[in-house]
Structure formats: structure tokens, C-alpha cells
Amino acid sequence: MYPHDFLPLDSLASGYILVGQFERAIEAGQQALKINPNHALAYASLGRAYERATRFAEAKVICNRAVTEKVDSSWTHQVLYRVAFVEGDESAMQREMGWFQGKPQESVALYFQGKAALSQGELRKSRELFERARALAVQQGRKEVAVAFSNGQAQFEADLGNSREVPALADQVLRSTPNSVRHKAFATLALARSGDLKRVEGLMNELNKQPLPGTGLTEVVFPSIRAAMDLNRRNPAGAVEELRRAVPYDLGTDSGGITLYYRGLAYLKLNSGKEAALQFQKILDNRGVAMTDIYWPLSRLGLARALAQTGDTEKSLAQYRIFLQLWKNADPNLRILNEAKAEYKKISARAPPSL
């Protein structure tokens, strides 16, 4: 009825991004941009769709075109920053951070800087950036944005095994937004991963009473919480079963690689190296899903461990080397890093001299 209205197609592109159907997102985004090449939203959605599909060159073309046409936005510059990080282009990263300076979205850019630092194992630096991002968001009156930053950091700390850091961050979220089902769910996920199971059970009882929490929570976040609980209870088979319903949304934004990563961890616990390798490899094959997140480097380590279980020593050692190179500037006291070094040394000692 309204063939010249680009917004429904733009919304469709965003919806497909949410559920991880990137080729459909690109198709809808292309149509939206064709209808209205003068609106920032059309460029942003298509750029994000290309990024999530791991088609980085095309993402850059679209976002740079938006800059040239003077219809750029914080979304397009976020994409350009993340692609620059993946490509190791420091000057481009600095240029994009300069664009955000003094703008309302500067706190978001700082948060992505923190995630980028953490994905390289620079824990101390990432914490400083997360704190700066939170403080700036609060200063700007963007309370919910600050809460989202705390939730993200809590999740990353939990998945790195830094359980002591999680309760304070989760408490901050639960105090600040007690009526937000979404924020509560993600805080609960971080607590579940950190092992605070008694508290998680109480929070899950509250969450399960919500009438319509939405697909992302019911099909991705809630199963991830239960899977994290099963992993802590040494019930990896239960974790695999819980995550079965999340499979269609593994590449969606609510997962961001977490469902694949947890499933991989569960298969490792089951000594099912082949199945674990498939999960970690899927994250590695879809870098756009975890641009600046820790799940991409941690999947290198997961794949190394999975290949060791299958007896493929040569490929396992190669993946360990890639991971250790990625984290060459990591904080030296990170437990997961030292575990990886010890495993690499042990496997190398057993390997034939040619390896």
C-alpha cells in the first residue's frame, strides 16, 4: 500500500539481524536503501547487516558512502570502528573514536573500546574503559545505557572465570532497573555463569512469572541461564539439551555467540571433541557476530581443546598458537591465559618433534 515508505523494510532488516538471518537482512536493507538513499537509518541497517554477515568490505563501503553523503549516524560509525578493530587498523579506530567525542553516543564508543581491549585479554584496561563509559552515560542522563554496560561487563567477567567481580555488577543492574525483565534476565545469566545458583533460582522464579517476555528471552537467554546452571552442576548433557531450542537463534543479537560457546563448553565436558569443535568453529566462521567480544578469541581456545580431544595434535597446537598470539599483550595474571599456556606446553611435550 505504501511502496515508497522505506521504514517497514528497514525494520524488517533489523528484525532479521535480531534473529541471525543475515542474507535476508541484507536483501531487505538493500531494498530500503534503494527506496530512500537519503536517510541515515537505511545506511545504518544495511551496514550492520553486512557486518553481522561477516561481509566487512561491503559494510565499509556502505558506511563510508553514508559519511560521504552526509547521512551518517552513530550506528554507521560503530560499524566502522568494529571493522577497523577486526582489521587491526589503529588509525581508523582512532578516527572513529574522534567522531564520537562530545556526542551523546560517546559512552557507547567507550564501551566498545572496553570490549575490544578485553577481547585481547587486556582486563585492567577494559575495566577502566567500562567504568568511564558508565560514568559518562550517567553524567549524560542515560541511566539504562549505563545499566546495559554493567550487564555486559558482568557477563564477560563471568565467562572469563572472574566470579568475584560479578555480584557487584549484577546488584547494580538489579537495583537500578528492578522492573526491567530484560536487564534482570541478563544479570541472572551472569550470576548463573559465576556459580551463584541459589540466588539464580530465586531470580528465575521471578522471571518465569512474566507473561510475555519475548522470543529473545524465552528461546535464547532463559535456556542459556539454565545451561550455565547445568555447567556449574557438572551436568553438561543437561546444558546441551537446554540449548537445543536456541539453535535457530545462535547467530542472533541476543546470543552474540554465547549459546554456541556454552554448547561448545558442554561438549568439551562430555569429551565430545568433534561436536565441541563444530560449535567453536561456527563462531570463528561468523566473526561479524562477535566483532569485539571475548567469544571470538575464547573460541580459538575452545577449538584448540576440542581438537586435542579428537587426537588432532597438529591442528590443536596451531589453534593454541593463534590464541596465544591474539593475547600476546594480555594481562599476565589471567587464569584462563595461564591455563592455555600450561595446556599448550603439555601437549607440545607429547607431540612428535616435527610439530
Sequence and secondary structure as in RCSB ss.txt:
>XXXX:A:sequence
MYPHDFLPLDSLASGYILVGQFERAIEAGQQALKINPNHALAYASLGRAYERATRFAEAKVICNRAVTEKVDSSW
THQVLYRVAFVEGDESAMQREMGWFQGKPQESVALYFQGKAALSQGELRKSRELFERARALAVQQGRKEVAVAFS
NGQAQFEADLGNSREVPALADQVLRSTPNSVRHKAFATLALARSGDLKRVEGLMNELNKQPLPGTGLTEVVFPSI
RAAMDLNRRNPAGAVEELRRAVPYDLGTDSGGITLYYRGLAYLKLNSGKEAALQFQKILDNRGVAMTDIYWPLSR
LGLARALAQTGDTEKSLAQYRIFLQLWKNADPNLRILNEAKAEYKKISARAPPSL
>XXXX:A:secstr
  TT  HHHHHHHHHHHHHT HHHHHHHHHHHHHH TT HHHHHHHHHHHHHTT HHHHHHHHHHHHHTT   HH
HHHHHHHHHHHHT HHHHHHHHHHHTTSTTHHHHHHHHHHHHHHTT HHHHHHHHHHHHHHHHHTT HHHHHHHH
HHHHHHHHHTT GGGHHHHHHHHHHH TT HHHHHHHHHHHHHHT HHHHHHHHHHHTT S   HHIIIIIHHHH
HHHHHHHTT HHHHHHHGGGGGGGTTSTTTTTHHHHHHHHHHHHTT HHHHHHHHHHHHH GGGGSSSTHHHHHH
HHHHHHHHHHT HHHHHHHHHHHHHHTTTS TT HHHHHHHHHHHHHHHHS TT 
